[in-house]
Amino acid sequence: MSDAIQYYELNPLDTWFFREARGFDTSGSNTLSSLFPPPARTVAGAIRTLIGEQQQVDWNQFTNSNEYAELRQVIGVGDDLGKLKLTGPYLLLNSKRLYPAPLHLLAKENEYRFLEPGDAVNCDLGKVQLPCIKQKLTGAKPLEQCWLNAADLQRVLIGQSPEKVYKAKDLYAEEPRLGIARNNQQRTGIDGLLYQTRHLRPHSELAIGIGVKGIPNHCQLKSGIVRLGGEGRASTVRINDAAKLQIKSPISAGNKLLLMLLTNADFGNQWFPPEFKPIECDGIHKWQGMINEVELIIECAVIGKAAREGGWDLVKQQPRSVKSLIPAGSVYFCTVVGDIKIAIDRLHGQHIGNETALGRGELVIGTW
C-alpha cells in the first residue's frame, strides 16, 4: 500500500457538464447550469472507475465475485471509498494549482479590502461580532467564482492585496445546449421532454486536479481516458506531481488564526465544525471547540452561499440526497487557546468535518 499522495490532472476532450442539484422542472425552468469545480464524488467515481478498468474488471461481477474482493477493499463499493482518500478536486492552470479566493477579500475593480470582526451587535444569533470593512470602499463585493495562484493566496492570507485574480470568464466559456428525450425503439423525440443545459468549455490551459492516497503499488494509475460528469464526456488522466499544495504555513507571534476552506466542507446542519459549542465571553456569543487536538474559539466567520450537491446513485439507481455544504473560500476568525506554533502545524493542510476521505474541508491557515 502506498502512503504517498499521487496527483492527477484531468483534461477534457470536448466540454464538461457537472449538473447542479436541482431538477429540470424546478422553478419553472428547464435550463440547468454546470457546477464548477465538479463535485468531489463525481471525480472520485471517475478515478475509481479508471483504477478498475486498468485492472480489467468485469463490472457486472464486481460487487459479488470473490475474484474482486481485494479490489473492492481498495476502491470500495457505492458510497464506501475503500482505502482511497482524496485531496481536492481543484483547478489547474498550466498544470499549476489555483485556489478559491477567500470570501473575506472584497474587490472593486483593482482595489481590495478585507473583512474583519467588527463591534458586537444584536441579531438572531444573540450578541455577536459580525464581519465589517475597516476601510470603506463603496461597491466592493466578495470574489465569488474567482481564484488565485499560490503566491497571491499567500499574500491574502497575511492581509496583503493580490496581484491577479482569475475570474470564471478567464478560465472557461459557457455553451448552451438544447436536447430532447428519445424513444430509442421508434427513433423519435418524446413530446414535452425538451431540455437545455449549459456546458463548460475550458480554455486549453485549464484542467482539474485531484490527489489520491491509498492506491496499492500494483494498482497505480497509468495515463488513460475516463468518462467524467454528465453525458459521460471523455477526459484524459495523467500524473501531475506539480499540483501539490504550495501554500506555506504562516509565522504568527499572536494567538489569532484565520482558517480558510480550500474545498467544500460538510458540517452537517451547522455553519461551524460539529465539535464546536456556543459559549459566552463578556456578554458576546462565540463558539469553542477542538480541531485535531487544537483548542480554538471562533470569533467571527465569513461564509458564502451553501454549495448544493446531489447526483445519481449508480448502485441503487436513484437520485442521491442533496446536501448543503459550506463552500470553499469561507473563512473563520479564530483565537487559539494554547501554543500558536503547535496549532499551525496541526491545522495547516488538514481536513475537517464529515466525509474527509472525499477531500472535503481542506484547510489553510492565515492570520488576522
C-alpha positions in Angstrom: 0.0 0.0 0.0 1.4 3.4 -1.0 1.1 6.1 1.8 2.2 8.8 -0.6 -0.4 11.0 -2.4 -0.5 10.7 -6.1 -1.6 13.8 -8.0 -3.5 13.5 -11.3 -4.6 16.0 -13.9 -7.9 15.6 -15.9 -8.2 17.3 -19.2 -11.4 17.4 -21.3 -11.5 16.1 -24.9 -14.6 18.2 -25.5 -16.8 20.0 -23.0 -17.7 19.3 -19.3 -21.1 19.2 -17.7 -21.5 18.7 -13.9 -25.2 19.0 -13.3 -26.4 21.3 -10.5 -28.5 19.7 -7.7 -32.0 20.9 -8.8 -34.2 19.1 -11.3 -35.2 20.2 -14.8 -38.7 21.0 -13.8 -37.9 23.2 -10.7 -38.7 27.0 -10.6 -40.5 26.8 -13.9 -37.2 26.5 -15.8 -35.9 23.7 -18.0 -32.3 25.0 -18.1 -29.6 23.6 -15.9 -26.2 25.1 -15.3 -23.0 23.2 -14.6 -21.2 23.2 -11.2 -17.5 24.1 -11.3 -15.2 22.8 -9.9 -17.0 19.5 -10.1 -18.5 17.7 -7.0 -15.9 15.6 -5.2 -17.9 12.4 -5.5 -18.0 12.8 -9.3 -14.3 13.0 -9.6 -13.8 10.2 -7.1 -16.1 8.0 -9.2 -14.0 8.7 -12.3 -10.8 7.8 -10.5 -12.2 4.6 -9.1 -13.6 3.6 -12.5 -10.2 4.1 -14.1 -8.5 2.0 -11.5 -11.0 -0.8 -12.1 -10.7 -0.6 -15.8 -6.9 -0.7 -15.8 -7.3 -3.8 -13.6 -9.6 -5.2 -16.4 -12.5 -5.6 -14.0 -15.9 -7.0 -15.1 -18.3 -4.5 -13.6 -21.2 -6.9 -13.8 -19.3 -9.3 -11.5 -17.5 -6.7 -9.4 -19.9 -6.4 -6.4 -20.3 -10.1 -5.6 -17.4 -12.0 -7.1 -14.6 -13.2 -4.8 -12.2 -12.6 -7.7 -12.5 -8.8 -6.9 -12.5 -8.9 -3.1 -9.1 -7.3 -2.9 -10.0 -4.6 -5.4 -13.2 -3.9 -3.5 -11.1 -3.2 -0.4 -9.1 -0.6 -2.4 -11.8 1.3 -4.3 -14.8 0.4 -2.2 -18.4 -0.1 -3.4 -21.0 2.7 -3.6 -20.5 5.4 -1.0 -17.7 3.4 0.6 -14.4 4.7 -0.9 -12.5 1.7 0.5 -8.9 2.7 1.3 -8.9 5.7 -1.0 -8.5 9.2 0.4 -8.8 12.2 -1.9 -7.5 15.8 -1.9 -9.4 18.3 -4.0 -10.8 18.5 -6.6 -9.3 21.8 -7.6 -8.4 23.8 -10.7 -5.1 23.6 -12.5 -3.9 26.4 -14.8 -0.9 25.5 -16.9 -0.5 22.4 -14.6 -0.3 24.7 -11.5 -2.9 24.7 -8.8 -5.4 27.5 -8.4 -7.1 28.3 -5.1 -10.5 29.8 -4.4 -10.4 33.4 -3.4 -11.1 33.8 0.4 -14.5 35.4 0.9 -13.3 38.0 3.4 -11.5 39.6 0.4 -13.6 42.2 -1.3 -12.9 44.0 -4.6 -13.9 46.9 -6.7 -12.1 46.8 -10.0 -8.4 46.7 -8.9 -8.9 47.9 -5.3 -9.2 45.5 -2.4 -10.5 45.5 1.1 -10.6 42.9 3.9 -13.5 42.0 6.2 -12.6 41.7 9.9 -14.6 41.0 13.1 -16.4 44.2 14.0 -18.1 45.5 17.1 -20.6 43.3 18.8 -24.2 43.7 17.6 -27.5 42.1 18.5 -29.0 39.8 15.9 -30.9 36.5 15.6 -27.8 34.6 17.0 -27.7 36.9 20.0 -24.9 39.4 20.6 -22.2 38.6 18.1 -19.3 40.1 16.2 -20.2 40.4 12.5 -17.6 41.0 9.8 -17.1 44.6 8.6 -14.8 46.6 6.5 -12.4 48.8 8.5 -11.5 50.9 5.4 -14.7 51.7 3.5 -14.8 51.1 -0.3 -18.2 51.7 -1.8 -19.3 49.0 -4.2 -16.8 46.4 -3.0 -18.0 42.8 -3.4 -16.8 39.3 -2.4 -14.9 37.5 -5.1 -17.3 34.6 -5.7 -16.2 32.1 -8.5 -12.8 33.7 -8.5 -9.4 32.0 -8.0 -5.8 33.0 -7.0 -2.5 31.4 -7.7 -0.3 30.2 -4.8 1.7 33.4 -4.4 -1.4 35.6 -4.4 -3.2 33.4 -1.9 -0.1 33.5 0.3 -0.3 37.3 0.3 -4.1 37.4 1.0 -3.7 35.1 4.0 -1.5 37.7 5.7 -3.7 40.6 4.8 -2.0 41.8 1.6 -3.8 42.5 -1.7 -3.4 40.0 -4.6 -1.7 40.9 -7.9 -4.0 39.0 -10.1 -7.5 37.5 -9.7 -8.8 34.8 -12.1 -12.5 35.1 -12.9 -14.6 32.4 -14.4 -14.6 34.1 -17.8 -10.7 33.9 -17.8 -10.8 30.2 -17.4 -13.8 28.8 -19.3 -16.8 29.7 -21.5 -20.4 28.5 -21.1 -22.0 26.8 -24.1 -25.9 26.5 -24.2 -27.0 23.1 -25.4 -30.6 22.0 -26.5 -31.8 18.4 -26.3 -34.8 16.2 -26.3 -35.5 12.8 -24.8 -35.6 10.0 -27.3 -37.7 6.9 -27.8 -35.0 4.5 -28.9 -37.3 1.9 -30.2 -39.1 4.3 -32.5 -36.1 6.6 -33.0 -38.3 9.7 -32.4 -38.3 12.5 -29.8 -40.7 12.4 -26.8 -43.2 15.3 -26.6 -42.7 17.6 -23.7 -39.2 16.5 -22.7 -37.2 19.3 -24.3 -34.4 20.5 -22.1 -31.4 22.9 -22.0 -28.0 22.6 -20.4 -25.1 24.9 -20.1 -21.8 23.1 -20.8 -18.4 24.4 -19.9 -15.7 24.7 -22.5 -12.4 25.2 -20.5 -9.6 27.2 -22.1 -6.8 24.9 -23.3 -4.6 25.7 -20.2 -7.3 24.7 -17.7 -7.7 21.3 -16.1 -9.0 19.6 -13.0 -6.6 18.3 -10.3 -7.1 15.6 -7.7 -4.8 13.9 -5.2 -5.4 10.3 -4.3 -3.9 8.3 -1.4 -4.3 4.6 -0.6 -3.7 3.1 -4.1 -1.5 -0.1 -3.8 1.6 -0.1 -5.9 0.2 -2.8 -8.2 -2.9 -0.7 -8.9 -1.1 2.7 -9.6 -2.9 4.6 -12.3 -1.3 5.0 -15.7 -2.4 7.6 -18.2 -5.8 6.9 -19.6 -9.2 8.2 -20.7 -12.2 8.2 -18.5 -15.8 9.3 -18.7 -16.4 12.3 -16.4 -19.6 14.1 -15.4 -23.0 14.4 -17.1 -23.3 12.7 -20.5 -20.1 10.8 -19.8 -17.8 13.2 -21.6 -14.3 11.8 -22.2 -11.3 13.3 -20.3 -7.7 12.3 -20.3 -6.0 11.4 -17.0 -2.2 11.8 -16.4 0.1 12.1 -13.4 1.0 15.7 -12.3 3.1 15.9 -9.2 3.4 19.7 -9.6 -0.2 20.0 -8.2 0.7 19.7 -4.6 -0.4 22.3 -2.0 2.0 25.2 -2.4 0.8 27.4 0.5 3.3 27.7 3.3 2.0 27.9 6.9 2.3 31.5 8.3 4.5 32.8 11.1 2.4 34.3 13.9 3.5 35.9 17.1 0.0 36.4 18.4 -2.8 34.0 19.1 -5.2 34.8 16.2 -5.5 32.5 13.2 -7.6 32.6 10.1 -9.0 29.2 8.9 -9.8 29.1 5.2 -11.6 26.3 3.4 -10.0 25.2 0.1 -12.7 22.7 -0.6 -16.4 22.5 0.4 -16.9 21.2 3.9 -19.7 19.0 5.4 -20.6 20.2 8.9 -24.0 18.5 9.0 -26.6 21.2 9.6 -24.2 23.7 11.2 -22.2 26.5 9.8 -19.2 25.7 12.1 -17.4 22.4 12.7 -19.5 19.8 14.7 -17.1 19.7 17.6 -17.8 23.4 18.5 -20.3 24.6 21.1 -21.7 28.1 21.9 -20.0 29.9 24.7 -20.4 33.5 26.1 -17.4 35.8 26.6 -18.0 39.2 28.1 -21.6 39.0 27.0 -20.7 38.1 23.4 -21.6 34.8 21.8 -18.7 32.8 20.4 -18.0 29.1 19.6 -15.4 27.0 21.2 -14.1 23.5 20.3 -11.2 21.3 19.2 -9.8 20.6 15.8 -7.0 18.0 15.6 -6.3 18.5 19.3 -6.1 22.3 18.9 -8.5 24.3 21.1 -10.0 27.2 19.2 -12.6 30.0 19.8 -14.4 31.2 16.7 -14.9 34.9 17.0 -16.5 35.5 13.6 -16.9 33.9 10.2 -17.5 34.9 6.5 -19.4 32.1 4.8 -20.6 32.0 1.2 -23.8 30.6 -0.3 -24.4 26.9 0.5 -22.9 24.6 -2.1 -25.6 22.1 -3.1 -24.5 18.7 -4.2 -26.7 15.8 -5.3 -26.0 13.4 -8.1 -27.1 9.9 -9.2 -26.5 6.7 -7.1 -25.4 4.1 -9.6 -25.7 1.2 -7.1 -29.2 2.0 -6.0 -30.2 3.5 -9.4 -31.9 6.5 -7.8 -31.2 10.2 -7.2 -28.8 10.9 -4.3 -30.0 13.0 -1.4 -29.0 16.6 -1.9 -26.5 18.0 0.7 -25.8 21.7 1.6 -22.1 22.2 2.1 -20.1 25.1 3.5 -18.5 26.5 0.3 -14.8 26.7 -0.4 -13.4 30.2 0.3 -15.3 30.5 3.6 -13.1 31.8 6.4 -13.2 31.6 10.2 -11.6 34.2 12.5 -10.2 32.2 15.5 -8.3 32.7 18.7 -6.0 29.8 19.7 -6.2 28.5 23.3 -2.6 27.3 23.7 0.6 27.3 21.7 0.2 29.1 18.3 3.0 27.3 16.6 1.7 23.8 17.5 -1.8 24.9 16.4 -0.5 26.0 12.9 1.4 22.7 12.5 -1.6 20.6 13.4 -4.1 22.6 11.3 -2.4 23.7 8.1 -3.3 21.4 5.2 -5.6 19.2 7.3 -9.2 18.2 6.5 -12.2 18.8 8.9 -15.8 17.9 9.1 -17.5 14.9 7.6 -16.5 12.9 4.5 -12.9 14.0 4.6 -12.0 10.9 2.5 -13.7 12.8 -0.4 -11.4 15.7 0.1 -13.9 17.8 1.9 -12.9 20.5 4.4 -9.3 21.1 3.4 -7.8 23.9 5.5 -5.1 26.5 5.0 -4.1 28.9 7.8 -3.7 32.7 7.7 -3.5 35.5 10.2 -5.7 38.5 11.1 
